[in-house]
Amino acid sequence: MFKSSVNGSSISYGEQQKRLTLRATPSQVLVVGFASLILTGAVLLTMPAAVRPGQEISFLTSLFTATSAVCVTGLVVVDTGTHWTTFGQVVILALIQVGGLGFMTMATFFAMLMGRRIGLRQRLIIQESLNQTNIAGIVRLAKYVLLFTFTTEFVFAILLAIRWSTDLGWRKGLWFGLFHSISSFNNAGFDLFGGFKSLTGYTGDITVNLCITTLIILGGIGFSVIVDVLRHNKDFRHLSLHTKMTLSVTGLLLVTGTLIIYFLEMDNTLKTLSPAGKALAAYFQAVTPRTAGYNTLDMGALRSATQFFIVILMFIGASPGSTGGGVKTTTIGALAIAVWSMAKGKENAEVFQRRIGPEQIYKSVAIILLATILVASVSLLLSITENADFLAVLFEATSAFGTVGLSMGLTPELTSAGRIIIMLTMFLGRVGLLTVIFALANKQRSTPLRYPEEKIMVG
């Protein structure tokens, strides 16, 4: 066995690796874990068995697809339904499921199946993965997450299979139902209909629209919110502040988004639809920027104002602890409440008879500022590498950061440099900017020293 001397003592290579692993923070484990999962998926998708005969086998294409699947984004440079074989599609679906729930949540699932105990370190990583503030009950929450996820995906897979079996036959209908149920719940946006058409063939189909949007909302609202609602299904007054804020902001975005898209597009892409069809299509387009990536209207045919409004929705994204991305609904909510409280002359940010701590306001400001810098930087780089309109570039950059998957048609035309930029953006958007920063930063010891306060001029 290979041994080396450290501080005069001889230790094995395995022991060194174990010590390095133990020293790694939960943030570092998550970053490395997601990166490893992406590389594994890319290798599997590069195999000849994953690609249909006559299609090009490219590692960059496989890496881009694996990154998009693990980061549950849905941006694709090749058509999922025609480029990949059934084996390739199964690999993509597995990457979506593991990437959406988090690899530690899935590891917990297999550990429970084998009757293994979940240690403290694993609990800390699960806490980081699910974006929870407390380690208490984290394994129980992971169990609820798994049970709710698999039950929801199964029920809606059956509903979609029944609908699509009339068009595609039972065998294909079952596969399409399962694939799109998992893809929708995990807010991935991958589809099998071919031709980069997404769900444009089902614009007025109420079954497909309601099933897909319900899955998107349930997957993007946050698992802790779902558990909290189920626990207090008879008395919503005792819901946590996080749950109340999440439900309020989500409801506001859905209603406002539907109305704005409806009025902006009623004489454009919605013109040929019935009144009910217009409302349904507007609702779908308001839901899908919550990081899902499906569309029933041609994104490139929307008005510029509508496209920019969708950019805003994509930037906000889903809720914390969910399968979605973006800066998150409660982040925007906390900042809006802080601004409103300041405008009313209050010292604290208050909502629902509760006070939001200053550290959470600081974190919200940091997340939004970092996200804005990232999207602006990526847009600038893509403007250099790609020959495209700036709004299309901004749309693409925001879609990648928010792990949305919507595109105005730029993704298949990306250069190699553009693909690498988008891959990195998807990774940062899924793992989280602060998680990556914490993973790279050295641990800082807290100090009781406080410097004198001094005023500066702002605004």
C-alpha positions in Angstrom: 0.0 0.0 0.0 1.3 3.4 -0.9 2.3 5.5 2.1 3.6 9.0 2.7 5.0 10.9 5.6 3.0 13.8 7.1 4.5 15.6 10.1 6.8 12.7 10.7 4.0 10.0 10.7 3.3 7.5 7.9 -0.3 7.3 6.6 -1.8 5.4 3.7 -3.1 7.0 0.6 -6.6 5.8 1.4 -6.4 7.5 4.8 -5.3 10.7 3.1 -8.3 10.6 0.8 -10.6 10.0 3.8 -9.2 12.9 5.7 -9.5 15.2 2.6 -13.1 14.0 2.2 -13.8 14.7 5.9 -12.4 18.2 5.5 -14.5 19.1 2.5 -17.5 21.3 3.3 -21.0 20.4 2.3 -20.8 23.2 -0.4 -17.7 21.6 -1.8 -19.2 18.1 -1.9 -22.3 19.5 -3.8 -20.2 21.3 -6.4 -17.9 18.2 -7.0 -20.9 15.9 -6.8 -22.9 17.7 -9.5 -19.7 18.0 -11.7 -19.0 14.3 -11.4 -22.6 13.4 -12.3 -22.4 15.6 -15.4 -19.2 14.0 -16.5 -20.6 10.5 -16.0 -23.7 11.4 -18.0 -21.6 12.9 -20.8 -19.6 9.7 -21.1 -22.7 7.6 -21.2 -24.2 9.8 -23.9 -21.1 9.6 -26.0 -21.5 5.8 -26.3 -22.7 4.7 -29.8 -25.7 3.0 -28.1 -27.0 6.4 -27.0 -27.0 8.0 -30.4 -29.3 7.1 -33.4 -27.6 5.8 -36.5 -26.4 8.5 -38.8 -26.3 11.1 -36.0 -23.0 12.8 -35.1 -21.3 11.6 -31.9 -19.7 14.6 -30.2 -18.4 14.8 -26.7 -19.2 18.5 -26.5 -22.8 17.8 -27.6 -23.0 15.0 -25.0 -21.5 17.2 -22.3 -23.9 20.1 -23.1 -26.9 17.7 -23.0 -25.7 16.1 -19.7 -25.2 19.5 -18.1 -28.6 20.7 -19.2 -30.2 17.5 -17.8 -28.4 17.5 -14.5 -29.0 21.2 -14.1 -32.7 20.6 -15.1 -32.5 23.3 -17.7 -33.8 21.9 -21.0 -31.6 23.9 -23.4 -30.6 21.5 -26.2 -28.3 21.8 -29.1 -29.7 18.6 -30.7 -33.3 17.4 -30.8 -33.9 15.0 -27.9 -36.6 13.0 -29.7 -34.6 12.3 -32.9 -30.9 12.4 -32.0 -30.9 10.1 -29.0 -31.9 6.4 -28.9 -34.2 5.0 -26.2 -31.0 4.2 -24.1 -29.9 7.8 -24.5 -33.3 9.2 -23.5 -33.3 6.9 -20.4 -29.8 8.3 -19.5 -31.2 11.8 -19.9 -34.2 11.0 -17.8 -32.1 9.5 -15.0 -29.9 12.6 -15.0 -33.0 14.8 -14.8 -34.3 12.9 -11.8 -31.1 12.8 -9.9 -30.3 16.4 -10.8 -33.7 17.7 -9.9 -33.9 16.0 -6.5 -30.2 16.4 -5.8 -27.8 13.5 -5.8 -27.7 13.4 -2.0 -31.5 13.0 -1.8 -31.2 10.1 -4.2 -28.3 8.7 -2.3 -30.5 8.8 0.8 -33.2 6.9 -1.1 -30.8 4.0 -1.9 -29.3 4.1 1.6 -32.8 3.6 3.0 -33.5 0.8 0.6 -30.3 -1.0 1.8 -31.1 -0.2 5.5 -28.0 1.9 6.0 -27.8 4.7 8.6 -27.6 8.3 7.5 -24.7 9.9 9.3 -24.3 13.5 10.5 -22.1 14.5 7.5 -24.7 13.1 5.1 -27.4 15.0 6.9 -25.4 18.3 6.6 -25.0 17.7 2.8 -28.7 17.0 2.4 -29.5 20.2 4.4 -27.3 22.2 2.0 -28.8 20.4 -1.0 -32.4 21.1 0.0 -31.5 24.6 1.1 -32.8 24.1 4.7 -31.9 26.3 7.6 -32.0 23.5 10.2 -30.7 20.0 10.3 -33.4 18.7 12.6 -35.8 16.4 10.8 -33.8 16.6 7.5 -33.9 12.8 6.9 -37.6 12.8 7.5 -38.0 15.7 5.0 -35.9 13.8 2.5 -38.3 10.8 2.9 -41.3 13.1 2.3 -39.6 14.6 -0.8 -39.0 11.1 -2.3 -42.5 9.9 -1.5 -44.2 13.0 -2.8 -42.0 13.1 -5.9 -42.5 9.5 -7.0 -46.2 9.5 -6.2 -46.8 12.8 -8.2 -44.7 11.7 -11.1 -46.5 8.3 -11.3 -50.0 9.8 -11.1 -49.4 12.4 -13.8 -47.5 9.9 -16.0 -50.6 7.8 -16.1 -52.8 10.8 -17.0 -50.5 12.0 -19.7 -50.1 8.4 -21.0 -53.9 8.1 -21.3 -54.1 11.3 -23.3 -51.1 10.6 -25.6 -52.0 7.0 -26.2 -54.8 8.1 -28.4 -52.3 10.0 -30.7 -49.2 7.8 -30.3 -50.4 4.3 -29.3 -50.1 2.8 -25.8 -46.4 1.8 -25.9 -45.2 5.2 -27.1 -47.9 7.0 -25.0 -46.7 5.4 -21.8 -43.1 6.3 -22.5 -44.0 9.9 -23.4 -46.2 10.2 -20.3 -43.4 9.0 -18.0 -40.7 11.1 -19.7 -42.7 14.3 -19.7 -44.0 13.8 -16.2 -40.5 13.5 -14.7 -39.2 16.2 -16.9 -42.0 18.6 -15.9 -41.9 17.9 -12.2 -38.2 18.5 -12.1 -38.7 21.7 -14.2 -36.3 20.3 -16.9 -38.3 21.1 -20.1 -36.9 18.2 -22.2 -39.4 16.9 -24.7 -39.6 14.0 -27.2 -41.8 15.5 -29.9 -39.0 16.4 -32.3 -38.2 19.4 -34.4 -37.5 21.7 -31.3 -41.3 22.3 -31.2 -41.8 21.6 -27.5 -45.6 21.4 -26.8 -46.6 23.8 -29.6 -48.8 21.1 -31.0 -51.0 21.1 -27.8 -51.6 24.8 -27.4 -55.3 24.4 -26.8 -55.2 20.9 -25.2 -56.6 21.4 -21.7 -55.4 18.0 -20.4 -51.8 18.4 -21.5 -51.6 22.1 -20.4 -53.1 21.5 -16.9 -51.1 18.4 -16.2 -47.8 20.0 -17.3 -48.4 23.3 -15.5 -49.5 21.5 -12.3 -46.3 19.4 -12.3 -44.2 22.5 -12.9 -45.8 24.4 -10.0 -45.6 21.4 -7.6 -41.9 20.8 -8.5 -41.0 24.5 -8.3 -42.8 25.6 -5.1 -40.4 23.9 -2.7 -40.6 20.6 -0.8 -40.6 22.2 2.6 -43.6 24.3 1.5 -45.5 21.2 0.4 -44.8 19.4 3.7 -45.9 22.5 5.7 -49.1 22.8 3.7 -49.9 19.1 4.2 -49.3 19.3 7.9 -51.6 22.3 8.3 -54.2 21.4 5.7 -57.0 22.5 8.1 -55.5 25.6 9.6 -53.4 27.8 7.2 -52.9 30.5 9.9 -50.1 28.4 11.4 -48.1 28.0 8.2 -44.5 29.2 8.5 -43.5 32.6 7.2 -41.5 31.0 4.4 -44.6 29.1 3.2 -46.8 32.1 3.3 -44.3 34.2 1.4 -43.7 31.5 -1.2 -47.4 31.0 -1.8 -48.1 34.7 -2.0 -45.2 35.6 -4.4 -45.9 32.5 -6.5 -49.6 33.3 -6.8 -48.9 37.0 -7.6 -46.4 36.0 -10.3 -48.8 33.5 -11.9 -51.8 35.9 -12.0 -49.8 38.9 -13.1 -47.8 36.9 -15.6 -50.9 35.5 -17.2 -52.7 38.8 -17.5 -49.6 40.6 -18.9 -48.9 37.9 -21.5 -52.6 37.7 -22.4 -52.8 41.5 -23.1 -49.5 41.7 -24.9 -50.1 38.8 -27.2 -53.9 38.8 -27.7 -53.4 40.4 -31.2 -50.2 38.5 -32.0 -49.5 34.9 -31.2 -52.9 34.4 -29.4 -54.9 36.0 -32.3 -56.1 32.7 -33.9 -57.1 31.0 -30.6 -60.5 31.0 -29.0 -61.0 33.1 -25.8 -60.5 30.0 -23.6 -57.5 29.0 -25.7 -56.0 32.4 -25.3 -56.3 32.3 -21.5 -54.9 28.8 -21.4 -51.9 29.6 -23.6 -51.2 32.8 -21.6 -51.4 30.9 -18.4 -49.0 28.2 -19.7 -46.5 30.8 -20.8 -46.7 32.5 -17.4 -46.0 29.2 -15.6 -43.2 27.8 -17.7 -40.6 30.6 -17.1 -40.7 29.4 -13.4 -37.7 27.3 -14.8 -39.6 24.6 -16.7 -38.7 25.4 -20.3 -41.8 24.0 -22.1 -43.7 26.3 -24.4 -47.0 26.1 -26.4 -46.2 29.4 -28.3 -43.3 30.1 -30.5 -40.9 32.1 -28.4 -39.3 33.8 -31.4 -42.7 35.1 -32.6 -43.6 36.8 -29.3 -43.5 40.6 -29.1 -40.2 42.1 -27.8 -42.1 43.4 -24.7 -43.4 39.9 -24.0 -39.9 38.3 -24.5 -38.4 40.8 -22.1 -41.2 40.2 -19.5 -40.4 36.5 -19.7 -36.7 37.3 -19.1 -37.8 38.9 -15.8 -39.9 35.9 -14.8 -37.0 33.5 -15.7 -34.6 35.6 -13.6 -36.9 35.3 -10.6 -37.5 31.6 -11.1 -38.9 29.1 -8.7 -38.8 28.8 -4.9 -36.0 27.7 -2.5 -35.6 23.9 -1.9 -37.3 23.0 -5.1 -36.3 21.6 -8.5 -36.2 25.0 -10.1 -33.6 27.8 -10.4 -33.5 31.5 -10.6 -32.9 34.0 -7.7 -36.0 32.5 -6.1 -39.4 33.9 -5.2 -38.7 34.5 -1.5 -35.4 36.3 -2.4 -37.4 38.9 -4.4 -40.1 38.9 -1.8 -37.7 39.6 1.0 -36.1 42.5 -0.9 -39.4 44.0 -1.9 -40.6 43.8 1.7 -37.4 45.5 2.9 -37.9 48.3 0.4 -41.6 48.7 1.3 -40.8 48.8 5.1 -38.0 51.4 4.5 -40.4 53.5 2.5 -42.9 53.4 5.4 -40.2 54.5 7.8 -40.0 51.1 9.6 -36.7 49.9 11.1 -37.4 46.3 10.3 -38.7 44.4 7.3 -42.1 43.1 8.5 -44.7 40.9 6.8 -47.5 38.6 8.1 -46.9 39.9 11.7 -43.3 38.6 11.5 -39.9 40.3 11.2 -37.3 39.2 8.6 -33.8 39.3 10.0 -31.2 41.6 8.5 -28.9 38.7 7.6 -31.6 37.4 5.3 -32.0 40.8 3.6 -28.2 40.9 3.1 -28.2 37.5 1.6 -31.1 38.4 -0.7 -29.2 41.5 -1.9 -26.0 39.4 -2.4 -27.9 36.8 -4.5 -29.6 39.3 -6.7 -26.5 41.4 -7.2 -24.4 38.3 -8.1 -27.1 37.0 -10.4 -27.3 40.3 -12.2 -23.6 40.5 -12.7 -23.5 36.9 -14.0 -26.3 37.4 -16.5 -24.9 40.7 -17.7 -21.4 39.1 -18.1 -22.7 36.0 -19.9 -24.8 38.3 -22.2 -21.7 40.3 -23.0 -19.7 37.3 -23.8 -22.4 35.7 -26.0 -22.7 39.0 -27.8 -19.1 38.6 -28.8 -19.1 34.9 -29.6 -22.6 34.7 -31.3 -24.1 36.5 -34.3 -27.5 37.2 -32.7 -29.8 40.0 -31.6 -29.0 41.2 -28.1 -32.5 40.4 -26.7 -32.0 36.8 -28.0 -28.7 36.7 -26.2 -30.1 38.1 -23.0 -33.0 35.6 -23.2 -30.5 32.7 -23.6 -28.3 33.9 -20.8 -31.2 34.3 -18.4 -32.7 31.0 -19.4 -29.4 29.2 -18.7 -28.9 30.9 -15.3 -32.5 30.3 -14.2 -32.2 26.7 -15.5 -35.3 27.4 -17.5 -34.7 26.0 -21.0 -36.7 28.5 -23.1 -34.9 29.8 -26.1 -35.7 32.1 -29.0 -33.9 29.7 -31.3 -30.3 30.5 -30.5 -29.3 27.3 -28.6 -28.9 25.0 -31.7 -26.8 27.7 -33.4 -24.4 28.2 -30.6 -20.7 28.2 -31.4 -18.4 25.9 -29.4 -17.4 28.9 -27.2 -21.1 29.8 -26.7 -21.9 26.2 -25.7 -19.1 26.2 -23.0 -20.3 29.6 -21.7 -23.9 28.4 -21.5 -22.8 25.1 -19.8 -20.9 27.0 -17.1 -23.9 29.3 -16.6 -26.3 26.4 -16.2 -24.0 24.8 -13.7 -23.7 28.0 -11.6 -27.5 28.5 -11.8 -28.3 25.0 -10.6 -25.7 24.6 -7.9 -26.1 28.2 -6.7 -23.8 31.2 -6.8 -23.3 31.4 -3.1 -22.8 27.6 -2.8 -19.9 27.9 -5.4 -18.5 30.9 -3.6 -18.6 29.1 -0.2 -17.0 26.0 -1.8 -14.1 28.1 -3.2 -13.6 30.3 -0.1 -11.5 29.5 2.9 -13.3 29.1 6.2 -13.2 32.4 8.1 -13.1 32.3 11.9 -15.6 34.6 13.6 -14.2 37.4 15.7 -15.8 39.5 18.4 -14.2 42.6 17.1 -16.6 45.2 15.8 -15.4 48.4 14.0 -16.9 51.8 14.6 -19.9 52.7 12.5 -19.7 55.6 10.0 -22.2 57.0 7.6 -21.8 57.1 3.8 -23.9 58.8 1.2 -26.0 56.5 -0.9 -28.7 56.9 -3.6 
